[in-house]
Amino acid sequence: MATLLIVHHSPTRSLRSLTDAVVAGANDDALEGVDVVVRPALEASADDVLAADGYLLGTTANFGYMSGALKHFFDSTFLQVGGALDPSGAADPSEGVTKGRPYGLYVHGRYDLTGAVRSVQSIVQALGWKQSYDVLEVLGEVTDEHTEAAYELGGTLGALVAGC
């Protein structure tokens, strides 16, 4: 059975509602053949990443960057899961153990989300992960439309990982 790993930092009611919708979508009854593993960013491990076939990442946008918890997740797993940089510091995923695996991203913030999205994408580029759905960017209040989009994001990544 394929595994979808959802790593999130959901300290606010808004991000928790998006995470709940992502998890519900990934566990949709119509999906078969995917095991959904949900880990708070401070608890996710390299073993979780290596055991997964795809990833969904959720973060707040804090001062123009991803959450410290998601950054800690990347810092503590990057080299163990095949992340690599060339001598200049540029991404070099050519030898990555997890290279080519699909990922999705959802970000919530009150102001600018650009830096948070860019910071996550630069790290997953160095891992060689393949963006497999549009980034869900939610600025301000979370609406029903946003939770529906989060559900679709979870369902889509679940289906991709399951090979549907």
C-alpha positions as CSV (number, residue, x, y, z in Angstrom):
1,M,0.0,0.0,0.0
2,A,1.3,3.5,-0.9
3,T,1.8,6.0,1.9
4,L,1.0,9.8,1.9
5,L,2.8,11.7,4.6
6,I,1.2,14.9,5.8
7,V,3.6,17.1,7.7
8,H,2.1,20.3,9.2
9,H,2.4,23.0,11.7
10,S,-1.1,24.0,12.6
11,P,-1.0,26.4,15.6
12,T,-4.0,28.4,14.6
13,R,-7.7,27.6,14.2
14,S,-7.4,28.7,10.5
15,L,-4.5,26.4,9.7
16,R,-6.1,23.5,11.7
17,S,-9.3,23.8,9.6
18,L,-7.2,23.6,6.4
19,T,-5.2,20.6,7.8
20,D,-8.4,18.8,8.8
21,A,-9.8,19.3,5.3
22,V,-6.5,18.1,3.7
23,V,-6.5,15.0,5.9
24,A,-10.2,14.3,5.1
25,G,-9.6,14.6,1.4
26,A,-6.6,12.3,1.5
27,N,-8.8,9.8,3.4
28,D,-11.8,10.1,1.1
29,D,-13.8,6.9,0.9
30,A,-13.4,6.8,-2.9
31,L,-9.6,6.4,-2.5
32,E,-8.2,2.9,-2.0
33,G,-4.6,1.8,-1.7
34,V,-3.2,4.8,0.3
35,D,-2.2,4.9,3.9
36,V,-2.4,8.5,5.2
37,V,0.2,9.3,7.9
38,V,-0.2,12.7,9.7
39,R,2.6,14.1,11.7
40,P,3.0,17.5,13.3
41,A,6.2,19.1,11.9
42,L,8.1,18.8,15.2
43,E,7.4,15.1,15.4
44,A,8.0,14.0,11.8
45,S,11.2,12.0,11.2
46,A,13.4,11.0,8.4
47,D,12.0,7.5,8.7
48,D,8.5,8.9,8.1
49,V,9.8,10.7,4.9
50,L,11.7,7.6,3.7
51,A,8.6,5.4,4.2
52,A,6.3,7.7,2.3
53,D,5.6,7.7,-1.4
54,G,4.4,11.4,-1.5
55,Y,4.1,14.4,0.8
56,L,1.7,17.1,1.8
57,L,3.2,20.1,3.7
58,G,1.2,22.7,5.7
59,T,2.6,25.8,7.3
60,T,1.8,29.3,8.5
61,A,3.5,32.2,6.9
62,N,5.6,33.9,9.6
63,F,7.5,37.1,8.9
64,G,7.8,36.1,5.2
65,Y,9.0,32.6,5.9
66,M,7.6,29.1,6.6
67,S,7.0,28.2,10.2
68,G,9.9,27.5,12.5
69,A,8.5,24.0,13.1
70,L,8.4,23.1,9.4
71,K,11.9,24.5,9.0
72,H,13.0,22.3,11.9
73,F,11.5,19.3,10.1
74,F,13.5,20.1,7.0
75,D,16.7,20.8,9.0
76,S,16.5,17.6,10.9
77,T,15.7,15.3,8.0
78,F,17.2,16.9,4.9
79,L,20.5,15.0,4.6
80,Q,19.0,11.7,5.8
81,V,16.3,11.7,3.1
82,G,18.7,12.6,0.2
83,G,18.8,16.3,0.1
84,A,21.9,17.7,-1.6
85,L,23.5,20.9,-2.5
86,D,26.4,21.5,-4.9
87,P,29.6,23.2,-3.8
88,S,28.0,26.6,-4.7
89,G,25.1,25.9,-2.4
90,A,22.6,25.4,-5.2
91,A,20.1,22.5,-5.2
92,D,21.5,19.3,-6.5
93,P,18.9,16.6,-6.2
94,S,20.6,14.2,-8.6
95,E,21.3,11.6,-6.0
96,G,18.3,12.2,-3.8
97,V,16.7,9.0,-2.3
98,T,13.3,10.6,-2.4
99,K,13.8,12.3,-5.8
100,G,10.7,12.5,-8.0
101,R,8.2,11.8,-5.3
102,P,5.1,14.1,-5.5
103,Y,4.3,16.8,-3.0
104,G,1.7,19.4,-2.3
105,L,1.8,22.5,-0.2
106,Y,-0.8,24.7,1.7
107,V,0.1,27.9,3.4
108,H,-2.0,30.3,5.5
109,G,-1.1,33.8,6.7
110,R,-2.5,37.2,7.4
111,Y,-0.1,39.2,5.2
112,D,2.3,38.2,2.4
113,L,2.7,34.4,1.6
114,T,5.3,34.8,-1.0
115,G,8.4,34.1,1.1
116,A,6.8,31.2,2.9
117,V,6.0,29.5,-0.4
118,R,9.4,30.3,-1.9
119,S,11.2,29.0,1.2
120,V,9.5,25.6,1.1
121,Q,9.8,25.3,-2.6
122,S,13.6,25.9,-2.5
123,I,14.1,23.1,0.0
124,V,11.9,20.6,-1.8
125,Q,13.7,21.5,-5.1
126,A,16.9,20.4,-3.4
127,L,15.2,17.1,-2.4
128,G,14.1,16.6,-6.0
129,W,10.4,16.3,-5.1
130,K,7.9,17.0,-7.8
131,Q,5.2,19.6,-7.2
132,S,2.0,17.7,-8.2
133,Y,-0.7,20.3,-7.5
134,D,-1.0,24.0,-7.3
135,V,0.0,25.5,-4.0
136,L,-3.0,26.4,-1.9
137,E,-2.3,29.9,-0.6
138,V,-4.9,31.3,1.9
139,L,-4.5,34.9,2.9
140,G,-6.8,36.1,5.8
141,E,-9.9,34.3,6.9
142,V,-10.4,30.7,5.9
143,T,-13.7,30.3,3.9
144,D,-15.7,27.3,2.8
145,E,-14.1,27.7,-0.6
146,H,-10.6,27.4,1.0
147,T,-11.5,24.2,3.0
148,E,-13.0,22.7,-0.2
149,A,-9.8,23.5,-2.0
150,A,-7.8,21.9,0.8
151,Y,-10.0,18.8,0.6
152,E,-9.3,18.6,-3.1
153,L,-5.6,19.0,-2.5
154,G,-5.6,16.1,0.0
155,G,-7.7,13.9,-2.3
156,T,-5.6,14.7,-5.4
157,L,-2.3,13.8,-3.6
158,G,-3.9,10.7,-2.1
159,A,-5.0,9.6,-5.6
160,L,-1.6,10.3,-7.1
161,V,0.2,8.3,-4.5
162,A,-2.3,5.5,-4.7
163,G,-1.8,5.4,-8.5
164,C,-5.5,6.2,-9.2
